[in-house]
Amino acid sequence: MSETRIGTTRLQRISRAYTETAVLYAALDLELFTHIARGATSLAALAEAMDVSLLNAERLLTCVLAMGLVERNGDTYHNAPDSARYLVSDAPAYAAPWMTFTRGDVPGWFRLTEILRDPAPPSTLGMYADLTVASARAYHAATYSIGMGAGRRFCREVDLTGRHRLLDLGGGSGAYSINAVQRFDGLRAVVLDLPPVIEVTREYLERHDVTDRIDTLAGDFTVTALPRDCDCAVMASNLPIYDAAAIRAVIARVHDALLPGGEFHLVGEMLDNDGAGPLDAAMWGMYEAVCGSAGRAHSIAECIGYLEAAGFVDVAEAVFVPGTLHRVSGVKRG
Ligand SMILES: C[S@@+](CC[C@H](N)C(=O)[O-])C[C@H]1O[C@@H](n2cnc3c(N)ncnc32)[C@H](O)[C@@H]1O
């Protein structure tokens, strides 16, 4: 019987995983992927375009090649498919603002030991407590492109035909609502978000020319009275910000406010029921420690339990974005 040799390779990779992040940030700052897309495909051309020495260009290209972000044919570099689609600055799906969304939190992550030992009670809103219109604008410049992709996916997977008004809790840029009213004839929506965010939501609604079909409501979904004329609701990408009691209470409020027969969709990073992953869901839970909130990672089974406890029936779950987002849905009895 062959013995599996236990080595340190995996542990070494994890212990230096931050180096990959740093290389990606630098490549984005230096617009490496954009320069390649615009035709600077040799080492010398890239060094000149990025205004770095040949030595440093070679170091960077060696790393991004090893990370699979860039591919090489002879002496010619080209972008890997995902780099070409999401990391080239004039590409329609450019997502670098989202990829660097938590860059400002890097020092916080490296204080994690201290944070975990801090006996001070967490705040309810965490990173959202001190939002200004300017910080909300920067935040949603990052969430917008990824949110629009998720909103499109939501509308492909959830048939809202015949529904009249969608309540979009913590709707941010309005990405889900914008996609929904554009896809489903006759559907209207209301985006509820914190007051500084709603200023920014209105800018996105204007940009998409949907202000006649989407209303905004400035408030806090844990306390603000919810509209009582909606027959469908979605809460997307807020889940780890809150603890179980808060999520349970919000879902009970949604159930109370929805019209009979209305449907609710909770989309978020959820742990598998054994609690052992996915890593992304676990890390978003930990991110809340860095942000100082009481939030945590919730499992799919917990989320199903929140909906059932609120009174939703026909509660079902589905993978939304593999490894990242899950969807738990239910219906209010008619
Ligand atoms: C990560 S963004 C997601 C935005 C949008 N749902 C999407 O998927 O593109 C989370 C949003 O939830 C909002 N939010 C968090 N807590 C909230 C609360 N208590 N009341 C209203 N909005 C809240 C934040 O302001 C932010 O806009």
The ligand as an SDF file (V2000), in Angstrom:
LIG
                    3D

 27 29  0  0  0  0  0  0  0  0999 V2000
  -23.1580   44.4100   -1.6500 C   0  0  0  0  0  0  0  0  0  0  0  0
  -24.4160   45.5850   -1.9120 S   0  0  0  0  0  0  0  0  0  0  0  0
  -25.5340   44.6810   -2.9510 C   0  0  0  0  0  0  0  0  0  0  0  0
  -26.3480   45.5870   -3.8390 C   0  0  0  0  0  0  0  0  0  0  0  0
  -27.3230   44.8640   -4.7780 C   0  0  0  0  0  0  0  0  0  0  0  0
  -28.2980   44.0850   -4.0420 N   0  0  0  0  0  0  0  0  0  0  0  0
  -26.5670   43.9970   -5.7430 C   0  0  0  0  0  0  0  0  0  0  0  0
  -26.5610   42.7630   -5.5430 O   0  0  0  0  0  0  0  0  0  0  0  0
  -25.9820   44.5240   -6.6920 O   0  0  0  0  0  0  0  0  0  0  0  0
  -25.2840   45.5850   -0.3560 C   0  0  0  0  0  0  0  0  0  0  0  0
  -26.2790   46.7260   -0.2430 C   0  0  0  0  0  0  0  0  0  0  0  0
  -27.0920   46.5130    0.9110 O   0  0  0  0  0  0  0  0  0  0  0  0
  -27.3540   47.7620    1.4900 C   0  0  0  0  0  0  0  0  0  0  0  0
  -27.7460   47.5780    2.8890 N   0  0  0  0  0  0  0  0  0  0  0  0
  -27.0620   46.9470    3.8620 C   0  0  0  0  0  0  0  0  0  0  0  0
  -27.7450   47.0150    5.0180 N   0  0  0  0  0  0  0  0  0  0  0  0
  -28.8750   47.7100    4.7640 C   0  0  0  0  0  0  0  0  0  0  0  0
  -29.9890   48.0930    5.5730 C   0  0  0  0  0  0  0  0  0  0  0  0
  -30.0370   47.7950    6.8640 N   0  0  0  0  0  0  0  0  0  0  0  0
  -30.9880   48.7850    4.9880 N   0  0  0  0  0  0  0  0  0  0  0  0
  -30.9250   49.1120    3.6630 C   0  0  0  0  0  0  0  0  0  0  0  0
  -29.9070   48.7570    2.8650 N   0  0  0  0  0  0  0  0  0  0  0  0
  -28.8940   48.0640    3.4060 C   0  0  0  0  0  0  0  0  0  0  0  0
  -26.0240   48.5030    1.3370 C   0  0  0  0  0  0  0  0  0  0  0  0
  -26.1650   49.8830    1.5020 O   0  0  0  0  0  0  0  0  0  0  0  0
  -25.6270   48.0950   -0.0720 C   0  0  0  0  0  0  0  0  0  0  0  0
  -26.1310   48.9970   -1.0150 O   0  0  0  0  0  0  0  0  0  0  0  0
  1  2  1  0
  2  3  1  0
  2 10  1  0
  3  4  1  0
  4  5  1  0
  5  6  1  0
  5  7  1  0
  7  8  2  0
  7  9  1  0
 10 11  1  0
 11 12  1  0
 11 26  1  0
 12 13  1  0
 13 14  1  0
 13 24  1  0
 14 15  1  0
 14 23  1  0
 15 16  2  0
 16 17  1  0
 17 18  1  0
 17 23  2  0
 18 19  1  0
 18 20  2  0
 20 21  1  0
 21 22  2  0
 22 23  1  0
 24 25  1  0
 24 26  1  0
 26 27  1  0
M  CHG  2   2   1   9  -1
M  END
$$$$
